[in-house]
Amino acid sequence: MSKQNNYDLVVVGAGLIGASVALLAAYKMPKCRVALIERSPRLSLQQHNNQRVVALGQLATGVLDTVGVFKDLQQNACFPYQRMFIWDQHSRGELEFSSNDVDLPQLGHMIDSVHCNYLLQRALEAHPQIDVVFDTRIGELENSENTLATVSTNKGCYSAPLIVAADGGQSSIRRLAKISTNQHSYEQIGIVAKIACSLPHQNTAWQRFLKDGPLGVLPLANNQCSIVWSCKQPYAQRLNVMSDKEFCLELAEALEHRLGEVSLVNPRQSFPLNSNNSARYFNQRIVLVGDAAHSIHPLAGQGANLGFKDAQCLVELLSQANEAQDDNLTKLLARYEYVRRSDNQVTDRAMTLLNSAFLQNNPVWSALRGLGMSWVSGSKALKTLLTQQAVGSDPR
Ligand SMILES: Cc1cc2nc3c(=O)[nH]c(=O)nc-3n(C[C@H](O)[C@H](O)[C@H](O)COP(=O)(O)OP(=O)(O)OC[C@H]3O[C@@H](n4cnc5c(N)ncnc54)[C@H](O)[C@@H]3O)c2cc1C
């Protein structure tokens, strides 16, 4: 192996979650030297044509605040929302959640994920404890309990007592560390686009359960919205070959014209929707965070939120061990896996169940759904509990 660089922590992947792990570790542990290895070139806002908007709750925006990017984000690429409205095509069920239910100024923030990632990468490069290497190909991984873990790359070898895999759903580090994963395809495509609406969006996140899957409409500045339309493949193909005008008419109809006429601000993009659950979250000196550990259906906008929880939990445990001079890494990683895996799995199962329940279009299921939604709507305690979950105020 070529040139060897020793660090206290190596992170692979400078997406939202890997960047947050590196920055949190540097902020919490002033002596911790971190290397961050990223496959893609440094992000630039000029080439930015990814329209992914993520709805982030309190815990996630708290992490962004701790690492010093949230204020900048608030000025440029962030929109608070106060209300969530959910309704079903095949029943009369309706549900409304409001920030008033939990005494907060907002339920969460809609964040331009590329802009956020750009600010995080800028913060990484400015941090004296962090070395970032972009445009880097990883090769081999050495992983054993007795010596530092090492990842070789085309730019040298990077070693540390712990390597964090934050390299997304198709994680190479996970594969090299021989951690298996259960992949499940929802057999749905997510169509993402930015739209303008003729009626006010009322700072509301709209979600309609349609026969093919959920359609989410997330409010942005200037009465624009970001849509995530999850649908089965044949319908997605039909939507994708429609002209912009036909697509917008279909979309307005699917929303029962609650947002009036809609027009596309940016071209549509499509993603296959899969869930992915790693069998373990660590093996010896390799630990998984974010989509490398788990990815879920985007219907409740929880994927990145769970990743931020992973980042916060892992760094908290590392800094506690650092303060106590406890070098039992296996115990620490087992604790991390125990805490994060149960939370991530519960959310994954809930999303899978919700998606399947709303795909059942027979009259009995529709009636049950309608009853269930009315029941939740009528129970203040249950609504408050669900709103707290959606807001992300549960810091597990
Ligand atoms: C349609 C859709 C809508 C969504 N909406 C929401 C939402 O509203 N709210 C929410 O919380 N979540 C949402 N999500 C989920 C969210 O986008 C992801 O959970 C989140 O982006 C995962 O972040 P990550 O940093 O773990 O992984 P990624 O964003 O995949 O980042 C991985 C990084 O690792 C790098 N990388 C990959 N391989 C290598 C390698 N071999 N070497 C070095 N670097 C590598 C990549 O270039 C990238 O920078 C949505 C997802 C989809 C598909």
The ligand as a Tripos MOL2 file, in Angstrom:
@<TRIPOS>MOLECULE
LIG
   53    58     1     0     0
SMALL
NO_CHARGES

@<TRIPOS>ATOM
      1 C1        -37.3950   10.6380   -3.4020 C.3       1 LIG1
      2 C2        -36.7810   10.7480   -2.0370 C.ar      1 LIG1
      3 C3        -37.2340   11.7310   -1.1310 C.ar      1 LIG1
      4 C4        -36.6920   11.8220    0.1660 C.ar      1 LIG1
      5 N1        -37.1860   12.7550    1.0410 N.ar      1 LIG1
      6 C5        -36.7050   12.7820    2.3120 C.ar      1 LIG1
      7 C6        -37.2400   13.7210    3.2910 C.ar      1 LIG1
      8 O1        -38.1520   14.5120    3.0240 O.2       1 LIG1
      9 N2        -36.7130   13.7090    4.5570 N.ar      1 LIG1
     10 C7        -35.7220   12.8370    4.9210 C.ar      1 LIG1
     11 O2        -35.2960   12.8450    6.0880 O.2       1 LIG1
     12 N3        -35.1880   11.9660    4.0140 N.ar      1 LIG1
     13 C8        -35.6540   11.9200    2.7390 C.ar      1 LIG1
     14 N4        -35.1290   11.0390    1.8410 N.ar      1 LIG1
     15 C9        -33.9850   10.1850    2.2540 C.3       1 LIG1
     16 C10       -32.6790   10.9570    2.2220 C.3       1 LIG1
     17 O3        -32.5010   11.5800    0.9740 O.3       1 LIG1
     18 C11       -31.5060   10.0040    2.5240 C.3       1 LIG1
     19 O4        -31.8090    9.2240    3.6560 O.3       1 LIG1
     20 C12       -30.2160   10.7730    2.8170 C.3       1 LIG1
     21 O5        -29.8880   11.6410    1.7660 O.3       1 LIG1
     22 C13       -29.0550    9.7930    3.0560 C.3       1 LIG1
     23 O6        -27.8750   10.5100    3.2870 O.3       1 LIG1
     24 P1        -26.4630    9.7490    3.3850 P.3       1 LIG1
     25 O7        -25.4560   10.8290    3.6140 O.co2     1 LIG1
     26 O8        -26.5570    8.6160    4.3320 O.co2     1 LIG1
     27 O9        -26.2630    9.0540    1.9580 O.3       1 LIG1
     28 P2        -26.0470    9.7490    0.4920 P.3       1 LIG1
     29 O10       -26.8440   10.9950    0.3830 O.co2     1 LIG1
     30 O11       -26.3050    8.6460   -0.4620 O.co2     1 LIG1
     31 O12       -24.5050   10.1450    0.5220 O.3       1 LIG1
     32 C14       -23.4880    9.2050    0.3380 C.3       1 LIG1
     33 C15       -22.2090    9.9300   -0.0260 C.3       1 LIG1
     34 O13       -21.1580    8.9670   -0.1480 O.3       1 LIG1
     35 C16       -20.4770    9.1540   -1.3770 C.3       1 LIG1
     36 N5        -19.9630    7.8370   -1.7960 N.ar      1 LIG1
     37 C17       -20.6530    6.7890   -2.3020 C.ar      1 LIG1
     38 N6        -19.8180    5.7580   -2.5480 N.ar      1 LIG1
     39 C18       -18.5910    6.1670   -2.1890 C.ar      1 LIG1
     40 C19       -17.2980    5.5520   -2.2120 C.ar      1 LIG1
     41 N7        -17.1480    4.3070   -2.6570 N.pl3     1 LIG1
     42 N8        -16.2440    6.2530   -1.7660 N.ar      1 LIG1
     43 C20       -16.3950    7.5100   -1.3070 C.ar      1 LIG1
     44 N9        -17.5830    8.1560   -1.2590 N.ar      1 LIG1
     45 C21       -18.6670    7.4820   -1.6920 C.ar      1 LIG1
     46 C22       -21.5160    9.7270   -2.3240 C.3       1 LIG1
     47 O14       -20.9030   10.4240   -3.4050 O.3       1 LIG1
     48 C23       -22.2800   10.6580   -1.3730 C.3       1 LIG1
     49 O15       -21.6650   11.9170   -1.2550 O.3       1 LIG1
     50 C24       -35.6540   10.9250    0.5470 C.ar      1 LIG1
     51 C25       -35.1750    9.9570   -0.3540 C.ar      1 LIG1
     52 C26       -35.7510    9.8480   -1.6230 C.ar      1 LIG1
     53 C27       -35.2500    8.7660   -2.5800 C.3       1 LIG1
@<TRIPOS>BOND
     1     1     2 1
     2     2     3 ar
     3     2    52 ar
     4     3     4 ar
     5     4     5 ar
     6     4    50 ar
     7     5     6 ar
     8     6     7 ar
     9     6    13 1
    10     7     8 2
    11     7     9 ar
    12     9    10 ar
    13    10    11 2
    14    10    12 ar
    15    12    13 ar
    16    13    14 ar
    17    14    15 1
    18    14    50 ar
    19    15    16 1
    20    16    17 1
    21    16    18 1
    22    18    19 1
    23    18    20 1
    24    20    21 1
    25    20    22 1
    26    22    23 1
    27    23    24 1
    28    24    25 2
    29    24    26 1
    30    24    27 1
    31    27    28 1
    32    28    29 2
    33    28    30 1
    34    28    31 1
    35    31    32 1
    36    32    33 1
    37    33    34 1
    38    33    48 1
    39    34    35 1
    40    35    36 1
    41    35    46 1
    42    36    37 ar
    43    36    45 ar
    44    37    38 ar
    45    38    39 ar
    46    39    40 ar
    47    39    45 ar
    48    40    41 1
    49    40    42 ar
    50    42    43 ar
    51    43    44 ar
    52    44    45 ar
    53    46    47 1
    54    46    48 1
    55    48    49 1
    56    50    51 ar
    57    51    52 ar
    58    52    53 1
@<TRIPOS>SUBSTRUCTURE
     1 LIG1         1 GROUP 0 **** ****
